[in-house]
Amino acid sequence: MNVQPHPPCPSPFNMAAYVLGAASKAPDKVALEVLSRERESWSFAQLESAVRGVATGLANLGLQPNDLVMLRLGNSADFPIAYLGIIAAGMVAVPTSSALTQSEITKMAQALNPVAILQDDAIAAPDLSDVQSISLESLRQMYSLPPAPWHMGDPERPAYVVFTSGTSAAPRAVQHAHRAIWARRMMHKDWYDISSDDRLLHAGAFNWTFTLGTGLMDPWSVGATALIPEDGTLPEDLPDLLATHKATLFAAAPGVFRKILRTEMPKLAHLRHALSAGEKMPIALHQAWKDMTGLNVYEAFGMSECSTFISSSPSREAGHEQLGTPQTGRNVSVIKENGQQASPCEIGTIAIHRSDPGLMLGYLNDTAATKARFHGEWFLTGDLGHADETGAITYAGRSDDMINAGGFRLSPLEIEALFQSEPAISQCAAIEISLKQDVTVIALCYVANRDVEQSTLEALAKRNLARYKQPRIYHPCDTLPSSANGKLLRRVLRAEIEAHYG
């Protein structure tokens, strides 16, 4: 596809300094409103001061640039402040979901070996004895410390690590450079259509990476105001918040739109359009939102390894069956198995060129896994699609067996590894099945050598898996379908289970 080069990231560079650059231009402007009864508000100057205070506090504790610092914080403004404070100091931030259980976060922490953990006592902590733990109270005391200078340096150096299940049983740590935030400029026009005048309300939690990027980092980087509902806000309450707080942009996963449409919608006089990501939004949901609000939803497609890189926008409309078009400056193609670029309308794997400035540095401490995702100079996403003559890409499913659970991608192997520890189960498979149009759930199909109560399996999942990873259906089987060489036939199993529950 034709590629228009993206301006190179400046050097020296610091991601946090770039995100909060608006503080020098409009220090008194509201950067963040937490939509709660108390109406918590942060100006750009206050935000910058707290972030740079955290950088000072971490250095005072002996932490050094390039040290990994894990975040185990709740759904509050402390999360993005700590995240940016770590990066401001030249350290590497590791945001993690508060939904993870102790066993899940312990495995992640053991793989990372962080130098320190910012720990809210209300959030499950990793079972590690030799890592410095910094309490939420101590973190908040740092906000008033003298501001540290921005730690400037090579934009290629690591800034943060996010986890993705990948195709293995254990989540993989995806390492991103400071330049990743610079690359996100490509979505400002080709997805958001955002400016400093906007007020963007994101429906997600502070400690979800979708919210961190789309709801906070990107609006702040252009001087816009971020609106985040307080913890516990129901989807049904969002329409009134959009109207009351004069939101001009709204971002959420498709499931949130579906729940909102069950409620009465007030007049959204200030809202220009909505944004969706995390999973493909069904055509019927697009139309239902348009019928109720008169506004469009623009979608973006991405992944942990490269954020969003394909999208639609007011200036680049796409059919609802399409993902959109590669953003200006992106180097994206559809690649066939032989490594050649697919012809228009020919299905292949959606791929990102190694030169794309938003692409990850690699999987942390796993060179082999990083190398395995490339075919020559192309990073293979694992998602199938085809491009038309205009370059718009239509999604055609996964080339592997990844599960999409409420906007989170996870490997079935991670779920299966847990249930294989149950002595009664001799074989199991986790699959994503469709119960009805636009509704999918995770099903665990298993072969047992003796009777096993469903409540036993549910309790095992509750203790060890985040809620979004827990199966909703437990289906006993006599056997699981397999090929001649013994490989599990997931697609055959999926068809059988969908037929059973359909």
C-alpha positions as CSV (number, residue, x, y, z in Angstrom):
1,M,0.0,0.0,0.0
2,N,1.2,3.6,-0.6
3,V,2.9,4.9,2.5
4,Q,3.3,8.6,3.3
5,P,6.2,8.9,5.7
6,H,5.5,10.0,9.3
7,P,7.7,12.7,10.6
8,P,10.5,11.1,12.8
9,C,10.2,11.4,16.5
10,P,12.3,14.2,18.0
11,S,15.5,13.4,19.9
12,P,16.1,13.7,22.8
13,F,12.6,12.8,23.8
14,N,10.5,11.8,26.8
15,M,7.0,10.3,26.4
16,A,5.6,11.9,29.6
17,A,7.0,15.3,28.7
18,Y,5.4,15.1,25.3
19,V,2.0,14.1,26.8
20,L,2.0,17.0,29.2
21,G,3.4,19.6,26.8
22,A,0.1,21.5,27.0
23,A,0.9,22.4,30.6
24,S,3.3,25.1,29.4
25,K,0.7,26.4,26.9
26,A,-2.5,26.3,29.0
27,P,-1.5,25.5,32.6
28,D,-4.9,26.4,34.1
29,K,-7.0,24.5,31.6
30,V,-8.7,21.4,33.0
31,A,-6.9,18.3,31.9
32,L,-8.9,15.7,33.8
33,E,-12.3,15.6,35.3
34,V,-13.3,12.5,37.3
35,L,-17.0,12.4,37.0
36,S,-18.0,11.8,40.6
37,R,-20.1,13.4,43.3
38,E,-17.1,15.4,44.4
39,R,-16.3,16.4,40.9
40,E,-12.5,15.8,41.1
41,S,-10.6,18.0,38.7
42,W,-7.0,18.4,37.6
43,S,-5.5,21.3,35.6
44,F,-2.6,20.6,33.3
45,A,-0.3,22.4,35.7
46,Q,-1.5,20.3,38.7
47,L,-1.1,17.2,36.7
48,E,2.4,18.0,35.5
49,S,3.4,18.9,39.1
50,A,2.1,15.6,40.5
51,V,3.8,13.6,37.7
52,R,7.1,15.2,38.2
53,G,6.8,14.9,41.9
54,V,6.4,11.2,41.5
55,A,9.5,11.1,39.4
56,T,11.4,12.9,42.3
57,G,9.9,10.5,44.9
58,L,10.9,7.4,43.0
59,A,14.4,8.7,42.6
60,N,14.6,9.5,46.3
61,L,13.8,5.8,47.0
62,G,16.9,4.8,45.0
63,L,15.2,3.8,41.8
64,Q,17.2,4.3,38.6
65,P,16.4,5.0,34.9
66,N,15.5,1.8,33.1
67,D,14.2,0.1,36.3
68,L,10.9,-1.7,35.8
69,V,8.1,-0.4,38.0
70,M,4.8,-2.3,38.2
71,L,1.5,-0.6,38.9
72,R,-1.0,-2.4,41.1
73,L,-3.4,0.5,41.6
74,G,-7.2,0.9,41.4
75,N,-9.5,2.8,39.2
76,S,-8.5,6.3,40.1
77,A,-6.4,9.3,38.9
78,D,-3.5,7.9,40.8
79,F,-3.0,5.3,38.0
80,P,-2.1,7.7,35.1
81,I,-0.2,10.0,37.4
82,A,2.0,7.2,38.6
83,Y,2.3,5.8,35.1
84,L,3.6,9.1,33.7
85,G,5.7,9.8,36.7
86,I,7.6,6.5,36.2
87,I,8.2,7.4,32.5
88,A,9.1,11.0,33.4
89,A,12.0,9.6,35.5
90,G,13.3,7.5,32.6
91,M,12.0,4.3,34.3
92,V,9.8,1.7,32.6
93,A,6.2,1.6,33.6
94,V,4.3,-1.7,33.7
95,P,0.5,-1.1,34.0
96,T,-1.6,-4.1,35.0
97,S,-5.3,-4.7,35.4
98,S,-6.7,-4.6,38.9
99,A,-9.0,-7.5,37.9
100,L,-6.1,-10.0,37.9
101,T,-5.9,-12.5,40.7
102,Q,-2.9,-13.0,42.9
103,S,-1.8,-16.1,41.1
104,E,-2.0,-14.3,37.7
105,I,-0.1,-11.2,38.8
106,T,2.5,-13.3,40.6
107,K,3.3,-15.1,37.4
108,M,3.6,-11.8,35.5
109,A,5.8,-10.3,38.2
110,Q,8.1,-13.3,38.3
111,A,8.6,-13.1,34.5
112,L,9.4,-9.4,34.8
113,N,11.4,-9.2,38.0
114,P,10.4,-5.5,38.6
115,V,12.5,-3.4,40.9
116,A,9.5,-1.9,42.6
117,I,5.7,-2.2,42.8
118,L,3.2,0.7,43.4
119,Q,0.7,-1.2,45.5
120,D,-2.9,-0.3,46.5
121,D,-3.7,-2.7,49.4
122,A,-7.2,-3.2,47.9
123,I,-5.7,-4.7,44.8
124,A,-4.3,-8.3,44.6
125,A,-0.5,-8.1,45.1
126,P,2.1,-10.5,43.6
127,D,3.5,-13.0,46.0
128,L,7.1,-11.8,45.9
129,S,9.3,-11.1,48.9
130,D,12.3,-9.4,47.4
131,V,10.6,-6.5,45.5
132,Q,10.3,-3.0,47.0
133,S,6.6,-2.2,47.6
134,I,5.4,1.4,47.6
135,S,2.1,2.1,49.1
136,L,-0.7,4.2,47.7
137,E,-0.3,6.6,50.6
138,S,3.4,7.0,49.9
139,L,2.7,7.6,46.2
140,R,0.2,10.4,47.0
141,Q,2.7,12.1,49.3
142,M,5.1,12.3,46.3
143,Y,2.7,14.6,44.4
144,S,3.8,17.7,46.3
145,L,7.6,17.0,46.1
146,P,9.8,19.4,44.0
147,P,9.5,18.6,40.3
148,A,12.1,16.3,38.8
149,P,13.6,17.3,35.4
150,W,12.3,15.3,32.5
151,H,14.6,12.4,31.8
152,M,15.3,13.0,28.1
153,G,17.0,10.5,25.9
154,D,16.8,8.2,22.8
155,P,13.2,7.8,21.7
156,E,14.0,4.2,21.0
157,R,14.6,3.4,24.7
158,P,11.9,1.5,26.6
159,A,9.1,3.5,28.2
160,Y,6.5,0.9,29.2
161,V,5.5,-2.7,29.1
162,V,2.0,-4.1,28.6
163,F,0.9,-7.7,28.8
164,T,-0.8,-9.7,26.1
165,S,-1.7,-13.4,26.2
166,G,-0.3,-13.9,22.7
167,T,-0.6,-17.5,21.6
168,S,1.0,-19.1,24.7
169,A,-0.3,-20.2,28.0
170,A,1.6,-17.4,29.8
171,P,0.9,-13.7,29.1
172,R,3.7,-12.0,27.1
173,A,5.3,-8.8,28.1
174,V,5.3,-6.3,25.2
175,Q,7.9,-3.7,25.4
176,H,7.3,-0.2,23.8
177,A,9.6,2.7,23.2
178,H,9.1,6.3,24.1
179,R,8.4,6.9,20.4
180,A,5.2,4.9,20.6
181,I,3.3,8.0,21.8
182,W,4.7,10.1,18.9
183,A,3.4,7.4,16.5
184,R,-0.1,7.8,18.0
185,R,-0.3,11.2,16.3
186,M,-1.3,9.3,13.2
187,M,-4.7,8.5,14.7
188,H,-5.5,12.0,15.8
189,K,-6.9,12.9,12.4
190,D,-7.5,9.5,11.0
191,W,-9.6,8.2,13.9
192,Y,-10.4,10.8,16.6
193,D,-10.6,14.0,14.6
194,I,-9.5,15.6,17.9
195,S,-8.3,19.1,18.8
196,S,-7.6,21.0,22.0
197,D,-11.2,22.1,22.1
198,D,-12.5,18.6,22.6
199,R,-13.8,17.0,25.8
200,L,-13.4,13.2,25.4
201,L,-15.3,10.9,27.7
202,H,-13.9,7.4,27.9
203,A,-16.1,4.7,29.4
204,G,-13.2,2.5,30.6
205,A,-11.4,2.3,33.9
206,F,-8.2,4.3,34.5
207,N,-6.2,1.1,34.8
208,W,-7.2,-0.3,31.4
209,T,-4.6,0.3,28.6
210,F,-7.4,1.3,26.2
211,T,-8.3,4.1,28.6
212,L,-4.7,5.1,29.2
213,G,-4.0,5.6,25.5
214,T,-7.3,6.7,24.0
215,G,-8.9,8.3,27.0
216,L,-6.0,10.1,28.6
217,M,-2.6,10.2,26.8
218,D,-3.9,11.2,23.4
219,P,-6.3,13.9,24.6
220,W,-3.7,15.4,26.9
221,S,-1.1,15.4,24.1
222,V,-3.2,17.8,22.1
223,G,-4.4,19.9,25.1
224,A,-7.9,18.4,25.2
225,T,-9.8,17.6,28.4
226,A,-10.3,13.9,29.5
227,L,-13.5,12.9,31.2
228,I,-13.4,9.6,33.1
229,P,-16.5,8.3,35.1
230,E,-15.8,7.4,38.7
231,D,-15.3,3.8,39.6
232,G,-18.6,1.8,39.7
233,T,-20.4,4.0,37.1
234,L,-22.9,1.9,35.2
235,P,-23.1,2.0,31.4
236,E,-26.7,3.1,31.8
237,D,-25.5,6.3,33.5
238,L,-23.2,7.3,30.7
239,P,-25.7,9.1,28.4
240,D,-26.6,11.6,31.2
241,L,-22.9,12.1,31.9
242,L,-22.2,12.8,28.2
243,A,-24.9,15.4,28.1
244,T,-24.2,17.0,31.5
245,H,-20.5,17.3,31.0
246,K,-20.7,18.5,27.4
247,A,-18.6,15.7,26.0
248,T,-17.7,16.2,22.3
249,L,-16.2,12.7,21.8
250,F,-17.1,9.4,23.4
251,A,-15.0,6.3,23.4
252,A,-16.0,2.8,24.5
253,A,-15.8,-0.9,23.6
254,P,-18.8,-2.2,21.6
255,G,-20.3,-4.0,24.6
256,V,-20.8,-0.6,26.3
257,F,-22.7,0.8,23.3
258,R,-25.0,-2.2,23.4
259,K,-25.9,-1.6,27.1
260,I,-26.3,2.2,26.6
261,L,-28.9,1.6,23.8
262,R,-31.1,-0.2,26.3
263,T,-31.7,3.2,28.2
264,E,-33.4,6.4,27.3
265,M,-31.0,8.7,25.5
266,P,-31.0,12.4,26.3
267,K,-30.2,15.0,23.7
268,L,-26.4,14.9,23.2
269,A,-26.1,18.5,21.9
270,H,-22.3,18.7,22.1
271,L,-21.3,15.2,21.0
272,R,-19.8,15.1,17.5
273,H,-19.2,11.4,17.1
274,A,-18.2,8.2,19.0
275,L,-15.2,6.0,18.9
276,S,-15.0,2.2,19.3
277,A,-12.1,-0.3,19.6
278,G,-11.3,-3.6,21.2
279,E,-13.4,-5.8,18.9
280,K,-15.3,-5.4,15.7
281,M,-18.6,-3.6,16.2
282,P,-21.5,-5.4,14.5
283,I,-23.3,-3.6,11.7
284,A,-26.6,-3.7,13.6
285,L,-25.1,-1.9,16.6
286,H,-23.7,0.8,14.3
287,Q,-27.1,1.3,12.9
288,A,-28.9,1.3,16.3
289,W,-26.5,4.0,17.6
290,K,-27.0,6.1,14.5
291,D,-30.8,5.7,14.7
292,M,-30.9,6.7,18.4
293,T,-28.4,9.6,18.4
294,G,-28.1,10.6,14.8
295,L,-24.3,10.2,15.1
296,N,-21.6,8.0,13.7
297,V,-19.3,5.6,15.5
298,Y,-15.8,5.4,14.0
299,E,-13.8,2.2,14.7
300,A,-10.1,1.6,15.1
301,F,-8.2,-1.7,14.9
302,G,-5.0,-2.5,16.8
303,M,-3.3,-4.7,19.2
304,S,-0.9,-4.6,22.2
305,E,2.0,-4.8,19.9
306,C,1.1,-1.7,17.9
307,S,-1.9,0.1,19.4
308,T,-4.4,1.1,16.7
309,F,-3.2,1.4,13.1
310,I,-6.3,0.9,11.0
311,S,-9.4,3.2,11.4
312,S,-12.2,5.2,10.0
313,S,-12.9,8.8,10.7
314,P,-15.1,11.7,9.6
315,S,-12.7,12.5,6.8
316,R,-12.2,8.8,5.9
317,E,-15.5,7.0,6.1
318,A,-15.5,3.2,5.9
319,G,-18.3,0.6,5.4
320,H,-19.5,-0.9,8.7
321,E,-18.2,-4.3,7.6
322,Q,-14.7,-2.8,7.1
323,L,-12.1,-2.2,9.8
324,G,-11.1,1.1,8.0
325,T,-8.0,2.3,6.2
326,P,-4.4,2.3,7.4
327,Q,-3.7,5.6,9.1
328,T,-1.6,8.1,7.1
329,G,2.0,7.3,7.9
330,R,1.4,3.7,8.7
331,N,3.1,0.9,6.7
332,V,0.4,-1.8,6.7
333,S,-0.2,-4.6,4.2
334,V,-2.1,-7.9,3.7
335,I,0.5,-10.7,3.3
336,K,0.0,-14.1,1.8
337,E,1.6,-17.3,3.2
338,N,4.4,-17.0,0.7
339,G,5.3,-13.5,2.0
340,Q,4.0,-11.7,-1.1
341,Q,1.5,-8.9,-0.9
342,A,-2.1,-10.0,-1.5
343,S,-4.0,-8.7,-4.4
344,P,-7.2,-6.6,-3.8
345,C,-9.9,-8.7,-2.3
346,E,-7.5,-11.6,-1.7
347,I,-7.4,-12.8,1.9
348,G,-4.1,-12.8,3.8
349,T,-2.6,-11.9,7.1
350,I,-2.8,-8.2,8.2
351,A,0.8,-7.2,8.7
352,I,2.8,-4.1,9.9
353,H,6.2,-3.2,8.5
354,R,9.1,-3.3,10.9
355,S,9.7,0.4,10.2
356,D,6.3,1.5,11.6
357,P,7.1,3.9,14.4
358,G,4.3,2.5,16.6
359,L,5.5,-1.1,16.5
360,M,6.8,-2.7,19.7
361,L,10.4,-3.1,20.5
362,G,9.7,-6.7,21.1
363,Y,8.6,-9.2,23.7
364,L,10.6,-8.6,26.8
365,N,13.3,-11.2,27.4
366,D,12.0,-13.4,24.5
367,T,13.9,-12.8,21.3
368,A,12.7,-16.1,19.9
369,A,9.0,-15.2,20.3
370,T,9.6,-11.8,18.8
371,K,11.4,-13.3,15.8
372,A,8.6,-15.8,15.3
373,R,6.1,-13.0,14.7
374,F,8.0,-11.7,11.6
375,H,8.0,-12.8,8.0
376,G,11.0,-10.9,6.6
377,E,10.3,-7.3,7.4
378,W,6.6,-7.8,8.2
379,F,5.2,-8.3,11.7
380,L,2.3,-10.7,11.3
381,T,-0.7,-9.7,13.5
382,G,-2.4,-13.1,13.3
383,D,-5.6,-11.4,12.0
384,L,-6.9,-12.2,8.5
385,G,-8.3,-9.6,6.1
386,H,-8.5,-8.3,2.6
387,A,-8.0,-4.9,1.1
388,D,-10.1,-3.4,-1.6
389,E,-8.8,-1.1,-4.4
390,T,-9.0,1.9,-2.1
391,G,-6.9,0.3,0.6
392,A,-9.8,-0.2,3.0
393,I,-9.4,-3.5,4.9
394,T,-12.1,-5.9,5.8
395,Y,-11.6,-8.3,8.8
396,A,-11.8,-12.0,8.0
397,G,-11.1,-13.6,11.4
398,R,-8.1,-14.9,13.2
399,S,-5.4,-17.1,11.8
400,D,-5.0,-18.6,15.3
401,D,-7.4,-19.5,18.1
402,M,-7.3,-16.3,20.1
403,I,-10.4,-15.4,22.2
404,N,-11.8,-11.9,22.3
405,A,-13.4,-11.4,25.8
406,G,-15.0,-8.0,26.2
407,G,-12.3,-6.2,24.3
408,F,-9.4,-8.2,25.8
409,R,-7.6,-10.7,23.7
410,L,-6.4,-13.8,25.4
411,S,-5.1,-17.2,24.5
412,P,-7.2,-20.3,25.1
413,L,-4.0,-22.0,26.4
414,E,-3.9,-19.7,29.4
415,I,-7.4,-20.9,30.4
416,E,-6.8,-24.5,29.6
417,A,-3.6,-24.6,31.6
418,L,-5.6,-23.8,34.8
419,F,-8.3,-26.5,34.3
420,Q,-5.7,-29.1,33.3
421,S,-4.5,-28.9,36.9
422,E,-7.9,-30.3,38.0
423,P,-7.2,-34.1,38.6
424,A,-10.7,-35.1,37.3
425,I,-10.1,-33.5,33.9
426,S,-8.1,-35.4,31.3
427,Q,-8.5,-33.0,28.4
428,C,-10.0,-29.6,27.9
429,A,-10.4,-26.8,25.4
430,A,-11.4,-23.2,25.8
431,I,-13.3,-21.7,22.8
432,E,-15.2,-18.6,22.1
433,I,-18.7,-19.4,20.9
434,S,-21.6,-17.4,19.5
435,L,-24.9,-17.9,21.4
436,K,-26.8,-15.4,19.2
437,Q,-26.1,-12.5,16.9
438,D,-23.5,-10.3,18.4
439,V,-23.2,-12.3,21.7
440,T,-20.2,-14.5,22.3
441,V,-19.0,-16.2,25.5
442,I,-16.1,-18.4,26.6
443,A,-16.9,-22.1,26.8
444,L,-14.8,-24.7,28.4
445,C,-15.3,-28.2,26.9
446,Y,-13.7,-31.0,28.9
447,V,-13.3,-34.7,29.1
448,A,-13.3,-36.0,32.7
449,N,-12.3,-39.4,34.1
450,R,-15.0,-39.0,36.8
451,D,-17.9,-36.8,37.6
452,V,-16.9,-33.2,38.4
453,E,-19.3,-30.6,39.7
454,Q,-19.6,-27.4,37.7
455,S,-19.4,-25.4,41.0
456,T,-15.9,-26.9,41.5
457,L,-14.8,-25.6,38.1
458,E,-16.4,-22.2,38.7
459,A,-14.6,-21.9,42.0
460,L,-11.3,-22.8,40.4
461,A,-11.8,-20.1,37.8
462,K,-12.9,-17.5,40.3
463,R,-9.8,-18.1,42.4
464,N,-7.3,-18.0,39.5
465,L,-8.7,-16.0,36.6
466,A,-9.8,-12.5,36.1
467,R,-13.5,-12.2,35.6
468,Y,-13.3,-11.6,31.8
469,K,-11.2,-14.8,31.4
470,Q,-13.7,-17.1,33.3
471,P,-15.8,-19.4,31.1
472,R,-19.5,-18.8,31.1
473,I,-20.3,-22.4,29.9
474,Y,-18.8,-25.7,31.1
475,H,-19.6,-28.5,28.7
476,P,-18.6,-32.1,29.4
477,C,-17.7,-34.2,26.4
478,D,-16.9,-37.8,25.7
479,T,-14.1,-36.8,23.4
480,L,-12.7,-33.7,21.8
481,P,-12.4,-33.7,18.0
482,S,-8.9,-34.1,16.7
483,S,-7.0,-34.5,13.5
484,A,-5.2,-37.7,12.4
485,N,-2.0,-36.5,14.1
486,G,-3.9,-35.7,17.3
487,K,-4.2,-31.9,17.0
488,L,-7.3,-30.4,18.5
489,L,-9.8,-29.2,15.9
490,R,-11.1,-26.1,17.6
491,R,-13.2,-25.0,14.7
492,V,-15.0,-28.3,14.6
493,L,-15.6,-28.2,18.3
494,R,-16.8,-24.6,18.1
495,A,-19.4,-25.6,15.4
496,E,-20.6,-28.5,17.5
497,I,-21.0,-26.5,20.7
498,E,-22.7,-23.6,19.0
499,A,-25.2,-26.1,17.4
500,H,-25.8,-27.6,20.8
501,Y,-26.5,-24.3,22.5
502,G,-28.2,-22.7,19.5
